[in-house]
Amino acid sequence: MDGKKFSKNDGKKTSSPKDSCPILSPNPAAKILDRLSNEESASLLRILIERHPEIRAEAEQLAKDLVDSPSVEEVADDVLFCITGVDLEALNERAGSHSWGYVEPSEAARELLEESLEDLVADMKRRCELNLASTAEIIGIGIVLGLYQAKDVNSEGALGWDPDFPAEHAYHVVAEFVRSCHGMVHSGVKEQILSTLADHAPEWGETLRRAIQENSSK
């Protein structure tokens, strides 16, 4: 014998407590970000900004977007104010004969009404691009609510020349939301959004459902 000691399990592989532990995934910290507390997340953000100052501007914009999230009612009020504020003076300047041709009053009215809501629609889409789908949803629903409230307004301005604008633009807004937030909003959430939209705009239920269905795969 060469002095080597054998156990009663000679010929069999022995296992230590370490060997008997379950095998860990190659990257056990892969989802650790999802498990951070609010305080830990805030600390991580501060460290990232200190190490990468070039992301400060983007982080500040994201923070502003989160803090400045409007309510559905606030957005609706803005929409109603914008589209009822397009008066006859603006319409007369846009409609009629121009160097490039003749513009029908109804066409001019549609252009002016769309332009009055451009910033709100762009803000909704921008928040989708920043992965702030829930805030974008609030803005989208608020726009639809404001349009719904405007449909019965007896306007002497541009809205009176294009009475179909509220319903048709509501379709456009919902379609833009679905396309912009594609991949972030699953089917269950879409049904919840549709239910909320139906509560705010009951007469447009089918139109808005079509807007979601027809644009979900685009």
Summary of the structure (lengths in Angstrom):
residues: 218
radius of gyration: 28.5
end to end distance: 77.2
largest distance: 112.6
contacts: 578
relative contact order: 0.10
helix: 66%
strand: 3%
